[in-house]
Amino acid sequence: MKQKGFIAIPLLIVIIASVIAVSTVTTGVVLYKQGKLASITANISQIFKGAEEIAITEETELKELQTERLKISQEEIVRQEQKSAEKTKPESEIKLIEEETVGPEFIPKVEESEITPEIEEETSQIEQESQPEPEYESEPEVETDSCAGVNCSDCQYCNLGSCINYCQNTDNSCGCTDCVSCNNSDGCSGNNYLDYYCSDNSCIYTRDSCSDCSCSCGGYNTEENIENGNCEDGKDNDCDGNIDSSDPGCESFQLNEQDIEYSISPKEIKTSTYTDFVCHLKILKPNFDYSKIKGIYFNFYNEKDDIYNSFSAGVGSLGWENNKEEFTFPINVIYNKPGVWKLLSIRYDIKYSNTTYSLPISNGIDLVVGEQENTVLTSPLGGNITQNSKLTLTNSPYIVTETIQVLEGVTLEIEPGVTVKFERNTGINVGGMLKAIGTKSKVITFTSNNGNPSARDWNEINFTDLSNDAIVSDTTYVSGSIIENCKIEYAYRGIWINNSSPFISSIFFTHNENSLMLSYGNSVIINNTIINSNKAVYLHGSSPTIFNNTITDNIEAFEIGAGSSPNISKNIIKDNENGFSICCYANPTIQYNNILNNGENGETLWLSQVSDIIATNNYWGTTDSSIVDNIIHDYYDNINLGKVNYQPIATSEIPDAGVQ
């Protein structure tokens, strides 16, 4: 049945909704309060949900007109208030808006007969919820969204999803009376000390840059001694007024010559041999803390050749004797330089410290190193050479039936005029030292044992990374591995220098697949002739000195790659099908060479990398730069490549280039 008394109710609801919208725009605080009103409105809507259509057409039109006018009026009010009001409204104004918005005249009357028990109960609940909540003093502002599902303890609050500590008093209450938990949280962070205190019921900290013993950071508030490794940091770590060496825990370990006894055994050894060389040291200084020593070094000096050498042992290899007041340490030593070596000083390191002490020896012991007698080998050859050996002219020629291996620490010497013939797939691997020194009249020959020889008949002479490198002064040989005045032919790789640096001089390479190959080698290569080979010189990651060589009639003179930085100077590079092939970030210096008539297609130097190279002061057979441009392939032929900087050009042949 229709109820005439309820005809205006839909209009009132619309007006209430409009006022709520205006209040929402005005301030966030009003929005919070109006949340209660929204709940009330929703419940009232439920009361009239099943009501039949009440308003007639005229009344509906009047309602819509009134609603539109009210909306326009309220929007104008909002605009005026926004111009004059601050972001936060005074509380009195908020209450006024509340009264205007939710006053009795805006709430429709409801007949008692329409109020059911369910509605009465829900209305009561709404009224309870609308009561103002008690405010807690000094409660931290939190973000409830990120704290959903986060359970904090009684003395913690949630902020941004994390539990933050309130201060806890001695009676386990939360507050900031004595801040037990805050004080217990003091600690170190790097070289800073975190000092916590109470503020706003939470623990706040400041940083103290630990510069004294008020805290245990920054190396302070700790014992100053060698074990702690703080005897050289410039700090008074234990705050006793003593810094570093002045602190009792950092006593000096300096010894004088009268504080020790020392000896070596044996006093005479031979060159190029493994020798158990025993050094003996006894410390006589009272109360000396010998346990702090971590390493001993006996330093010798060869006055004749002005060479120093040192024998050492770490603490792990020291053999302590007589209550650890004296010790000996045997060392396997290899001496390749004969002469008298004098004990110059004894050096020792201290544990837990960077300190090294050196004790000069005024009356040094002499160590006499004599020439080693070599074992004379006979043909056939093959397998491991375990002691110093020699190939003599008397027993020449030698036939190699199995690859020879010169073991580490062993020297193989070859006399002038000796011929060594290799069966297929054999060669020499050098892990020690090879000394093949011929003369111009008595050349040492390494060749094939095939009656009809050709390139690749045998492998190579391979200097491994275990071999003894040559010692060279400028371009003059001093000691170490050397091949000089020899002939190498019919090999796959005549000489392969593999992470080593022998001295290569006055060799005649011919009919080899690859005459000279260097992989991470830095040899001096001087006065050699390379002809009739597939590849004369191949360099990979190597920086040799290639000086005064003659390289002719090969398919390729130089292939330089993989970051190699050779110094190629005063060579004759002539009549090769290909002169230079340079790639892969190589950085050669090519200067003062005679580079003539190379390149089957007229191109002598082919650059295939993005970086530039230097090739100045070379004679190219002409002084016409346009002709030189035509025999060089670089940036000017392909802009993706680097440039060959060849200016200035030598105006004539270099007179002292090539084999001298």
C-alpha positions as CSV (number, residue, x, y, z in Angstrom):
1,M,0.0,0.0,0.0
2,K,1.4,3.5,-0.9
3,Q,2.4,5.8,1.9
4,K,1.9,9.5,1.0
5,G,4.1,10.6,3.8
6,F,7.2,9.2,2.0
7,I,6.8,11.0,-1.3
8,A,9.8,13.4,-0.6
9,I,12.1,10.7,0.7
10,P,13.9,10.0,-2.7
11,L,14.6,13.7,-3.1
12,L,16.1,13.9,0.4
13,I,18.4,11.0,-0.3
14,V,19.7,12.7,-3.4
15,I,20.3,15.9,-1.5
16,I,22.2,13.9,1.3
17,A,24.4,12.3,-1.4
18,S,25.2,15.7,-2.9
19,V,26.1,17.2,0.4
20,I,28.4,14.2,1.1
21,A,30.2,14.8,-2.2
22,V,30.7,18.5,-1.3
23,S,32.1,17.5,2.1
24,T,34.5,15.0,0.5
25,V,36.0,17.7,-1.8
26,T,36.3,20.2,1.1
27,T,38.7,18.2,3.3
28,G,40.1,14.8,3.9
29,V,39.1,15.0,7.5
30,V,35.4,15.4,6.5
31,L,35.8,12.4,4.2
32,Y,36.8,10.4,7.2
33,K,33.8,11.5,9.2
34,Q,31.3,11.1,6.4
35,G,32.2,7.5,6.1
36,K,29.8,7.0,9.0
37,L,27.1,8.9,7.1
38,A,27.5,6.7,4.0
39,S,26.9,3.7,6.2
40,I,23.7,5.3,7.6
41,T,22.5,6.1,4.1
42,A,23.1,2.6,2.9
43,N,20.9,1.2,5.7
44,I,18.1,3.7,5.0
45,S,18.2,2.6,1.4
46,Q,17.5,-0.9,2.5
47,I,14.4,0.2,4.4
48,F,12.9,1.5,1.1
49,K,14.3,-1.1,-1.2
50,G,11.0,-3.0,-1.7
51,A,8.8,0.2,-1.8
52,E,6.7,0.7,-4.9
53,E,7.0,3.7,-7.1
54,I,5.7,6.7,-5.1
55,A,6.4,9.9,-6.9
56,I,4.2,11.2,-9.7
57,T,5.6,12.6,-12.9
58,E,5.3,16.3,-11.7
59,E,6.9,15.5,-8.4
60,T,9.8,13.7,-10.1
61,E,10.5,16.7,-12.4
62,L,10.3,19.0,-9.4
63,K,12.8,16.8,-7.5
64,E,15.3,16.8,-10.3
65,L,15.1,20.6,-10.6
66,Q,15.6,21.1,-6.9
67,T,18.5,18.6,-6.9
68,E,20.2,20.4,-9.8
69,R,19.8,23.8,-8.1
70,L,21.2,22.5,-4.8
71,K,24.1,20.9,-6.6
72,I,25.0,24.2,-8.4
73,S,24.6,26.1,-5.1
74,Q,26.8,23.6,-3.2
75,E,29.5,23.7,-5.9
76,E,29.7,27.4,-5.7
77,I,30.0,27.3,-1.9
78,V,32.9,24.8,-2.3
79,R,34.7,27.0,-4.8
80,Q,34.5,30.0,-2.5
81,E,35.7,28.0,0.5
82,Q,38.7,26.6,-1.5
83,K,39.8,30.1,-2.2
84,S,39.8,31.3,1.4
85,A,40.4,28.1,3.4
86,E,43.8,26.5,4.3
87,K,44.6,22.9,3.6
88,T,43.6,21.9,7.2
89,K,40.3,23.3,8.5
90,P,39.9,24.5,12.0
91,E,38.1,22.0,14.2
92,S,35.2,24.4,14.8
93,E,34.6,24.6,11.0
94,I,34.7,20.9,10.6
95,K,32.0,20.6,13.3
96,L,29.9,23.2,11.6
97,I,30.1,21.3,8.3
98,E,29.2,18.1,10.1
99,E,26.1,19.8,11.7
100,E,25.0,21.2,8.3
101,T,25.5,17.9,6.6
102,V,24.1,15.4,9.0
103,G,21.6,17.6,10.9
104,P,18.1,16.3,11.8
105,E,16.5,18.1,8.8
106,F,18.5,15.9,6.4
107,I,17.5,12.6,8.0
108,P,14.1,11.4,6.7
109,K,11.5,10.5,9.2
110,V,10.7,6.8,9.5
111,E,7.5,5.5,10.9
112,E,8.0,3.3,13.9
113,S,6.1,0.6,12.1
114,E,8.8,0.5,9.5
115,I,11.6,-0.1,12.0
116,T,12.3,-3.7,12.3
117,P,14.5,-5.3,15.1
118,E,17.2,-5.9,12.6
119,I,17.2,-2.2,11.5
120,E,17.2,-1.1,15.2
121,E,20.2,-3.3,16.0
122,E,22.2,-2.1,12.9
123,T,21.3,1.5,13.7
124,S,22.6,1.1,17.3
125,Q,25.8,-0.4,15.9
126,I,26.3,2.6,13.6
127,E,25.8,5.0,16.4
128,Q,28.5,3.2,18.4
129,E,30.9,3.3,15.6
130,S,30.2,7.0,15.0
131,Q,31.6,7.8,18.5
132,P,35.0,9.6,18.4
133,E,38.0,7.2,19.0
134,P,40.4,8.0,21.9
135,E,43.6,9.6,20.7
136,Y,47.0,8.1,21.9
137,E,49.7,10.5,22.7
138,S,52.8,10.5,20.6
139,E,51.7,7.5,18.5
140,P,53.9,7.2,15.4
141,E,52.1,7.7,12.1
142,V,51.8,4.5,10.2
143,E,50.7,3.3,6.8
144,T,48.0,0.7,7.4
145,D,48.0,-0.6,3.9
146,S,51.6,-1.9,4.0
147,C,51.1,-3.3,7.5
148,A,48.3,-5.6,6.6
149,G,49.0,-9.0,8.1
150,V,52.1,-7.8,10.0
151,N,52.1,-8.9,13.6
152,C,54.3,-6.8,15.9
153,S,55.1,-7.4,19.6
154,D,53.6,-5.4,22.4
155,C,56.6,-3.0,22.4
156,Q,56.6,-2.5,18.6
157,Y,54.5,-0.6,16.1
158,C,54.2,-1.3,12.4
159,N,55.4,1.3,9.8
160,L,55.7,0.7,6.1
161,G,55.4,-3.1,6.7
162,S,58.1,-3.2,9.3
163,C,58.0,-3.6,13.1
164,I,59.6,-0.6,14.9
165,N,60.7,-0.9,18.5
166,Y,59.2,1.2,21.2
167,C,61.6,1.7,24.1
168,Q,61.2,-1.0,26.8
169,N,61.6,-0.1,30.5
170,T,63.1,-2.3,33.2
171,D,59.6,-3.3,34.2
172,N,59.0,-4.5,30.7
173,S,56.5,-1.7,30.0
174,C,56.6,0.3,26.8
175,G,57.7,3.9,27.1
176,C,60.8,6.0,27.5
177,T,61.6,6.1,31.2
178,D,65.0,4.3,31.3
179,C,65.2,2.7,27.8
180,V,66.8,-0.6,28.7
181,S,66.4,-2.1,25.2
182,C,67.7,1.0,23.5
183,N,70.9,1.0,25.5
184,N,71.4,-2.7,24.9
185,S,71.3,-2.1,21.2
186,D,74.5,-0.1,21.1
187,G,76.9,-1.5,18.5
188,C,79.4,-1.0,15.7
189,S,78.8,-0.3,12.0
190,G,82.0,-0.3,10.0
191,N,84.3,2.3,11.6
192,N,81.3,4.0,13.2
193,Y,79.7,3.4,16.6
194,L,75.8,3.5,16.8
195,D,74.7,5.1,20.0
196,Y,70.9,4.6,20.6
197,Y,68.7,6.8,22.7
198,C,64.9,7.2,23.3
199,S,62.6,9.6,21.4
200,D,58.9,9.4,20.8
201,N,58.7,5.9,22.4
202,S,61.2,4.6,19.9
203,C,64.9,3.9,19.7
204,I,66.8,6.6,17.8
205,Y,70.6,6.4,17.1
206,T,73.4,8.7,16.3
207,R,76.8,7.8,14.8
208,D,80.1,8.3,16.7
209,S,83.2,8.1,14.4
210,C,85.1,5.8,16.7
211,S,88.4,7.7,17.4
212,D,89.1,6.7,20.9
213,C,88.4,3.9,23.4
214,S,84.8,5.0,24.0
215,C,83.8,2.2,21.7
216,S,85.3,-0.9,20.1
217,C,85.0,0.3,16.5
218,G,87.7,1.8,14.3
219,G,90.5,-0.4,15.9
220,Y,90.1,1.0,19.4
221,N,89.4,-0.6,22.7
222,T,91.5,-3.6,21.8
223,E,94.9,-4.9,22.8
224,E,97.8,-3.4,20.7
225,N,100.2,-6.2,19.7
226,I,101.6,-8.0,16.7
227,E,99.0,-10.7,16.8
228,N,96.2,-8.2,16.3
229,G,98.2,-6.6,13.4
230,N,97.8,-3.1,14.8
231,C,101.4,-2.2,15.5
232,E,101.7,-0.1,12.4
233,D,98.3,1.7,12.1
234,G,99.3,5.0,13.9
235,K,96.7,4.5,16.6
236,D,96.8,4.1,20.3
237,N,94.4,1.1,20.1
238,D,94.4,0.3,23.8
239,C,94.6,3.9,25.0
240,D,97.6,3.3,27.2
241,G,99.5,6.3,25.8
242,N,101.8,4.2,23.6
243,I,101.4,4.0,19.8
244,D,102.7,1.2,17.6
245,S,106.4,0.3,18.3
246,S,106.4,2.2,21.6
247,D,103.7,-0.1,22.9
248,P,105.0,-3.1,24.9
249,G,102.9,-5.4,22.8
250,C,104.8,-4.2,19.7
251,E,108.4,-4.7,20.7
252,S,111.1,-4.5,18.1
253,F,112.5,-7.8,16.7
254,Q,115.7,-6.3,15.4
255,L,118.7,-8.6,15.8
256,N,122.4,-7.8,15.5
257,E,125.1,-10.0,14.1
258,Q,126.3,-10.9,17.6
259,D,122.7,-12.2,18.4
260,I,122.9,-15.1,16.0
261,E,125.0,-18.0,14.8
262,Y,124.7,-19.1,11.2
263,S,126.2,-21.5,8.6
264,I,125.5,-23.0,5.2
265,S,126.2,-26.5,3.8
266,P,127.6,-27.5,1.4
267,K,129.9,-24.6,0.7
268,E,130.7,-25.9,-2.8
269,I,128.2,-26.9,-5.5
270,K,128.1,-27.2,-9.3
271,T,126.2,-25.2,-11.8
272,S,122.8,-26.4,-13.2
273,T,122.2,-29.0,-10.6
274,Y,119.6,-29.6,-8.0
275,T,121.3,-29.2,-4.6
276,D,119.9,-29.6,-1.1
277,F,121.4,-26.3,0.1
278,V,121.0,-26.2,4.0
279,C,121.0,-22.9,5.9
280,H,121.4,-23.0,9.7
281,L,120.5,-20.2,12.1
282,K,120.6,-20.0,15.8
283,I,119.2,-17.1,17.8
284,L,121.2,-16.2,20.9
285,K,119.3,-13.1,22.1
286,P,117.6,-13.8,25.5
287,N,113.9,-13.8,25.6
288,F,113.6,-13.4,21.9
289,D,110.1,-14.4,20.7
290,Y,111.2,-16.7,17.9
291,S,107.6,-17.8,17.3
292,K,106.9,-14.5,15.6
293,I,109.2,-15.3,12.7
294,K,107.4,-16.3,9.6
295,G,110.1,-16.4,6.9
296,I,113.9,-16.4,6.6
297,Y,116.0,-15.3,3.6
298,F,119.7,-15.9,3.1
299,N,120.8,-13.3,0.5
300,F,124.0,-13.9,-1.6
301,Y,125.9,-11.7,-4.0
302,N,128.1,-12.6,-7.0
303,E,130.6,-9.7,-7.2
304,K,132.2,-10.8,-10.4
305,D,128.9,-10.7,-12.4
306,D,127.1,-8.2,-10.1
307,I,124.2,-10.6,-9.5
308,Y,122.1,-11.1,-6.4
309,N,120.3,-14.3,-5.4
310,S,118.2,-15.3,-2.4
311,F,117.2,-18.5,-0.7
312,S,114.2,-18.5,1.5
313,A,111.8,-20.6,3.5
314,G,108.4,-19.9,5.0
315,V,107.5,-20.7,8.6
316,G,105.8,-23.9,7.5
317,S,109.1,-25.4,6.3
318,L,111.3,-24.3,9.2
319,G,112.8,-27.2,11.1
320,W,113.0,-26.0,14.7
321,E,115.6,-27.6,17.0
322,N,116.9,-27.2,20.6
323,N,113.7,-25.9,22.1
324,K,113.1,-23.9,19.0
325,E,116.0,-21.5,19.5
326,E,117.6,-22.6,16.3
327,F,116.4,-24.0,13.0
328,T,117.6,-25.2,9.6
329,F,115.9,-25.3,6.2
330,P,116.9,-27.2,3.1
331,I,116.2,-25.7,-0.3
332,N,116.5,-27.1,-3.7
333,V,118.6,-24.6,-5.6
334,I,119.7,-24.4,-9.2
335,Y,122.8,-22.4,-10.0
336,N,123.7,-21.5,-13.5
337,K,126.3,-19.0,-12.9
338,P,129.7,-20.2,-11.7
339,G,131.8,-18.1,-9.3
340,V,132.0,-17.1,-5.7
341,W,128.8,-16.1,-4.0
342,K,129.1,-14.3,-0.6
343,L,126.4,-14.3,2.1
344,L,125.5,-10.6,2.2
345,S,122.6,-10.5,4.7
346,I,119.9,-12.4,6.5
347,R,116.4,-11.1,6.3
348,Y,113.4,-12.3,8.3
349,D,109.7,-11.4,8.4
350,I,107.4,-11.1,11.4
351,K,104.0,-12.7,11.7
352,Y,100.8,-10.5,11.8
353,S,102.9,-7.6,10.6
354,N,104.3,-6.0,7.4
355,T,107.6,-5.5,9.2
356,T,110.7,-7.0,7.6
357,Y,114.1,-6.9,9.3
358,S,117.4,-7.2,7.5
359,L,120.6,-8.2,9.4
360,P,123.8,-7.3,7.5
361,I,126.6,-9.9,7.6
362,S,130.0,-8.3,7.8
363,N,132.0,-11.5,7.5
364,G,130.0,-13.4,5.0
365,I,130.3,-17.0,4.1
366,D,131.5,-17.9,0.6
367,L,129.5,-20.3,-1.5
368,V,131.7,-21.6,-4.4
369,V,129.8,-22.6,-7.6
370,G,131.9,-24.6,-10.1
371,E,131.2,-25.8,-13.6
372,Q,129.2,-28.9,-13.9
373,E,130.6,-31.8,-15.9
374,N,128.2,-32.9,-18.6
375,T,127.2,-36.5,-19.6
376,V,128.1,-37.2,-23.2
377,L,125.2,-38.7,-25.1
378,T,125.3,-41.0,-28.1
379,S,122.9,-41.8,-30.9
380,P,120.1,-42.7,-31.1
381,L,118.3,-40.1,-28.9
382,G,114.9,-39.9,-27.3
383,G,113.0,-39.6,-24.0
384,N,113.8,-37.7,-20.9
385,I,117.2,-36.1,-20.2
386,T,117.5,-36.0,-16.4
387,Q,121.0,-34.7,-16.0
388,N,123.2,-32.2,-17.7
389,S,124.2,-33.6,-21.0
390,K,126.1,-32.8,-24.2
391,L,126.0,-33.7,-27.8
392,T,129.5,-33.8,-29.2
393,L,130.9,-33.5,-32.7
394,T,132.7,-36.8,-32.2
395,N,129.4,-38.7,-31.9
396,S,127.6,-36.7,-34.7
397,P,125.3,-37.2,-36.4
398,Y,122.6,-38.0,-33.9
399,I,119.3,-39.7,-34.9
400,V,116.2,-38.7,-32.8
401,T,113.8,-41.6,-32.8
402,E,111.6,-40.3,-30.0
403,T,110.9,-36.7,-28.8
404,I,113.7,-35.5,-26.5
405,Q,112.6,-33.8,-23.3
406,V,115.1,-31.6,-21.4
407,L,113.6,-31.6,-17.9
408,E,113.4,-28.6,-15.7
409,G,116.8,-27.7,-14.1
410,V,118.7,-29.7,-16.7
411,T,120.9,-28.3,-19.4
412,L,121.5,-29.9,-22.9
413,E,124.5,-28.5,-24.6
414,I,125.3,-29.0,-28.3
415,E,128.8,-28.6,-29.6
416,P,129.5,-26.6,-32.9
417,G,129.3,-28.7,-36.1
418,V,126.8,-31.3,-34.7
419,T,124.0,-32.6,-36.9
420,V,120.7,-33.7,-35.4
421,K,118.3,-35.7,-37.6
422,F,114.7,-36.2,-36.6
423,E,112.3,-39.0,-37.5
424,R,108.8,-38.0,-38.3
425,N,106.7,-36.6,-35.4
426,T,109.7,-36.1,-33.2
427,G,111.4,-33.0,-31.9
428,I,112.9,-31.4,-28.7
429,N,110.8,-30.1,-25.8
430,V,112.9,-27.8,-23.6
431,G,111.8,-27.6,-19.9
432,G,115.3,-26.7,-18.7
433,M,118.0,-25.0,-20.7
434,L,119.2,-25.6,-24.3
435,K,122.5,-24.2,-25.3
436,A,123.1,-24.8,-29.0
437,I,125.9,-22.5,-29.9
438,G,127.7,-23.1,-33.3
439,T,130.1,-21.0,-35.2
440,K,130.0,-19.5,-38.7
441,S,132.4,-22.2,-39.8
442,K,130.8,-25.0,-37.7
443,V,127.1,-24.6,-37.9
444,I,124.8,-26.9,-35.9
445,T,122.1,-28.5,-38.1
446,F,118.6,-29.6,-37.2
447,T,117.1,-31.5,-40.1
448,S,114.9,-34.4,-41.4
449,N,116.1,-38.0,-41.4
450,N,114.0,-38.6,-44.5
451,G,116.0,-39.4,-47.6
452,N,113.6,-37.2,-49.6
453,P,112.9,-34.4,-47.1
454,S,110.2,-31.9,-47.2
455,A,108.5,-29.4,-44.9
456,R,106.7,-30.9,-41.9
457,D,108.9,-33.9,-41.7
458,W,109.6,-33.4,-38.0
459,N,107.9,-31.2,-35.3
460,E,109.9,-28.4,-33.8
461,I,112.3,-27.2,-31.1
462,N,109.8,-26.2,-28.4
463,F,110.8,-23.8,-25.6
464,T,108.1,-24.3,-23.0
465,D,107.2,-22.0,-20.2
466,L,109.4,-24.1,-17.9
467,S,112.5,-23.4,-19.8
468,N,115.2,-21.0,-18.7
469,D,114.8,-17.6,-20.3
470,A,117.8,-15.9,-21.8
471,I,119.3,-13.0,-20.0
472,V,120.1,-10.3,-22.5
473,S,121.9,-6.9,-22.2
474,D,120.4,-4.7,-24.9
475,T,120.8,-7.2,-27.8
476,T,123.8,-9.1,-26.4
477,Y,123.4,-12.6,-24.9
478,V,124.5,-13.0,-21.3
479,S,123.1,-16.4,-20.1
480,G,120.1,-18.8,-20.4
481,S,118.7,-20.7,-23.3
482,I,120.2,-19.9,-26.7
483,I,120.3,-21.1,-30.3
484,E,123.0,-19.4,-32.4
485,N,124.7,-20.2,-35.7
486,C,122.4,-23.0,-36.6
487,K,120.5,-24.3,-39.6
488,I,116.8,-25.4,-39.1
489,E,115.1,-27.1,-42.1
490,Y,112.1,-29.3,-43.1
491,A,110.2,-28.8,-39.8
492,Y,106.6,-28.1,-39.1
493,R,107.5,-25.3,-36.8
494,G,111.3,-24.7,-36.8
495,I,111.3,-23.0,-33.4
496,W,108.2,-22.6,-31.2
497,I,108.6,-20.1,-28.4
498,N,105.8,-20.9,-26.0
499,N,105.5,-18.4,-23.1
500,S,109.3,-18.2,-22.9
501,S,112.2,-16.1,-24.1
502,P,115.3,-17.9,-25.5
503,F,117.9,-15.9,-27.5
504,I,117.6,-16.6,-31.2
505,S,120.6,-15.5,-33.4
506,S,122.2,-16.2,-36.7
507,I,120.0,-19.1,-37.7
508,F,119.3,-20.1,-41.3
509,F,115.7,-21.2,-41.6
510,T,114.6,-22.9,-44.9
511,H,111.9,-25.1,-46.2
512,N,109.8,-25.1,-43.1
513,E,106.0,-24.9,-42.9
514,N,106.4,-22.2,-40.2
515,S,110.0,-21.1,-39.4
516,L,109.5,-19.1,-36.3
517,M,106.4,-19.1,-34.1
518,L,105.9,-17.1,-30.9
519,S,103.0,-17.5,-28.5
520,Y,103.4,-15.1,-25.6
521,G,107.2,-14.9,-26.1
522,N,109.5,-11.9,-25.8
523,S,112.7,-13.1,-27.3
524,V,115.5,-11.2,-29.0
525,I,115.5,-12.4,-32.6
526,I,118.6,-11.0,-34.4
527,N,120.6,-11.7,-37.6
528,N,118.5,-14.6,-38.8
529,T,117.7,-15.5,-42.4
530,I,114.3,-17.0,-43.3
531,I,113.6,-18.2,-46.8
532,N,111.4,-20.6,-48.7
533,S,108.9,-21.1,-45.9
534,N,105.1,-21.0,-45.9
535,K,105.1,-18.6,-43.0
536,A,108.3,-16.9,-41.9
537,V,107.3,-15.2,-38.6
538,Y,104.0,-15.8,-36.7
539,L,103.3,-13.8,-33.5
540,H,100.5,-14.4,-31.0
541,G,100.4,-12.2,-27.9
542,S,104.1,-11.6,-28.2
543,S,106.4,-8.6,-28.0
544,P,109.8,-9.7,-29.3
545,T,112.6,-7.6,-30.7
546,I,113.1,-8.5,-34.3
547,F,116.3,-6.8,-35.5
548,N,118.6,-7.2,-38.5
549,N,117.0,-10.2,-40.1
550,T,116.6,-11.0,-43.8
551,I,113.2,-12.5,-44.7
552,T,112.8,-13.3,-48.4
553,D,111.0,-15.6,-50.8
554,N,108.3,-16.8,-48.4
555,I,104.6,-17.1,-48.9
556,E,104.0,-14.8,-45.9
557,A,106.7,-12.8,-44.2
558,F,104.8,-11.7,-41.0
559,E,101.5,-12.6,-39.4
560,I,101.0,-10.4,-36.4
561,G,97.9,-10.8,-34.2
562,A,96.3,-11.2,-30.8
563,G,97.6,-8.1,-29.1
564,S,101.2,-8.6,-30.2
565,S,103.5,-5.5,-29.8
566,P,106.8,-6.4,-31.6
567,N,109.6,-4.0,-32.4
568,I,110.5,-4.8,-36.0
569,S,113.5,-2.7,-37.0
570,K,116.3,-2.7,-39.6
571,N,115.2,-5.9,-41.5
572,I,115.1,-6.7,-45.1
573,I,111.6,-7.9,-46.0
574,K,111.7,-8.6,-49.7
575,D,110.1,-10.7,-52.5
576,N,107.5,-12.4,-50.3
577,E,104.0,-13.1,-51.7
578,N,102.6,-11.4,-48.7
579,G,104.5,-8.9,-46.6
580,F,102.5,-8.1,-43.4
581,S,99.1,-9.3,-42.2
582,I,98.1,-7.4,-39.0
583,C,95.0,-7.9,-37.0
584,C,93.3,-8.4,-33.7
585,Y,94.4,-5.3,-31.7
586,A,98.1,-5.8,-32.5
587,N,100.4,-2.8,-31.9
588,P,103.6,-3.4,-33.9
589,T,106.3,-0.7,-34.4
590,I,107.7,-1.2,-37.9
591,Q,110.6,1.2,-38.5
592,Y,113.8,1.6,-40.6
593,N,113.2,-1.5,-42.7
594,N,113.7,-2.1,-46.4
595,I,110.3,-3.4,-47.5
596,L,110.5,-4.2,-51.2
597,N,108.5,-6.0,-53.8
598,N,106.1,-7.8,-51.5
599,G,102.5,-8.7,-52.3
600,E,101.3,-10.9,-55.1
601,N,98.5,-8.5,-55.7
602,G,100.6,-5.4,-55.1
603,E,99.6,-5.0,-51.4
604,T,102.5,-5.2,-49.1
605,L,100.8,-4.5,-45.8
606,W,97.2,-5.6,-45.0
607,L,95.7,-4.1,-41.9
608,S,92.4,-5.7,-40.7
609,Q,91.8,-4.1,-37.3
610,V,90.2,-0.9,-36.1
611,S,93.4,0.4,-34.3
612,D,96.1,2.3,-36.0
613,I,99.8,1.2,-36.3
614,I,103.1,2.9,-36.8
615,A,105.2,2.1,-39.9
616,T,107.5,5.2,-40.3
617,N,110.9,5.7,-41.8
618,N,110.8,2.6,-43.9
619,Y,112.0,2.4,-47.5
620,W,109.2,1.1,-49.7
621,G,111.2,1.1,-53.0
622,T,109.8,4.6,-53.7
623,T,109.4,8.0,-52.3
624,D,106.1,8.5,-54.0
625,S,103.4,8.5,-51.3
626,S,100.7,7.7,-53.8
627,I,102.5,4.4,-54.7
628,V,102.9,3.6,-51.0
629,D,99.2,4.2,-50.5
630,N,98.4,1.7,-53.1
631,I,100.5,-1.1,-51.5
632,I,98.9,-0.5,-48.0
633,H,95.4,-1.7,-47.2
634,D,93.9,0.3,-44.3
635,Y,91.3,3.0,-43.5
636,Y,91.5,4.6,-46.9
637,D,90.4,1.4,-48.5
638,N,87.8,0.6,-45.8
639,I,86.6,3.2,-43.3
640,N,86.0,0.4,-40.7
641,L,89.7,-0.1,-40.4
642,G,92.5,1.7,-38.6
643,K,95.2,3.7,-40.4
644,V,98.8,2.8,-41.2
645,N,100.9,5.9,-40.2
646,Y,103.8,5.5,-42.6
647,Q,105.0,9.1,-42.9
648,P,107.9,10.1,-43.1
649,I,109.2,7.7,-45.8
650,A,112.9,6.9,-46.0
651,T,114.3,8.3,-49.3
652,S,116.7,5.4,-49.9
653,E,117.5,1.9,-48.7
654,I,118.5,1.5,-45.1
655,P,122.2,0.7,-45.3
656,D,122.5,-1.4,-42.1
657,A,119.3,-3.3,-42.5
658,G,119.3,-7.1,-42.8
659,V,121.8,-9.7,-41.6
660,Q,125.1,-8.1,-40.6
